[in-house]
Amino acid sequence: MNQCKMRESKSMCHHDDPIAGMPLAMAYVPWQTFHHTFETCKALQVGTIFPELCKPFCGKRGGC
């Protein structure tokens, strides 16, 4: 059996995969309302013109 067929048959075998029957993802996307925008320089620094979307990554859980 060639390598592609072997990989294909392994990926179809779910009897040893504990999460095989679970959905891939569930998303929650709230409606967003925008009130004002950042000035150009600030927007370039933080990566968005919308303050509501400014969510800096601090590398730890629970905020900066």
N, C-alpha and C positions, 0 to 999 in steps of 0.2 A: 504494500500500500504506500502511495507517495505521501510526502510530508503534509501537503495541503489537506488531503483526505483525513489523515490521522488527527490533525489539529481540529478539523471540522467535527469529527466524531467525538473528540474529547469535550469540545465546547457544548455539544448537545447532551452530554451525560450529566444530569443534574442530581443524581441520587446521593452524591456526597457533598452537595453544596447546601449549607443550612439556610441561605437566603434566596434560593432559586425562585421561590414563588412570590417574593415580595415585589411591590411596585418599584420602579426605578427612582421616582422622585415625586414629591408633592410640593407644590409651590403656593405661597401666599404673597400676593402683590397688592398692597393697599392703594387706593386712589391717592394721588399726590396733588397737592395744591401748592402753587408757587406764588410767593408774595413779592419778593424782590430778588435782585441778582447781585453777585459780587462785582466790585470794580475789576477792570481787566487785569491789573497786576496781581491782585489777590486770587482771581480765578485761575490764572496761570500757575500760581504757587500751589494751590490745593487741588487742581485738576478738574474743577467744575465751576460753572457760573452760578449754580443753585446752592444756597446755604443749606437747604434741607437735605441735599445729597452729599454734603461734606462729612464723611465718616472716616477720620484718620485711623490708620492701623498702627497700634502702639506695641504690638508683639506680645501682649498679655491679655488675659481675660478680665472683664469687668471695667473696662475703660482705661484712660491714660493716667 
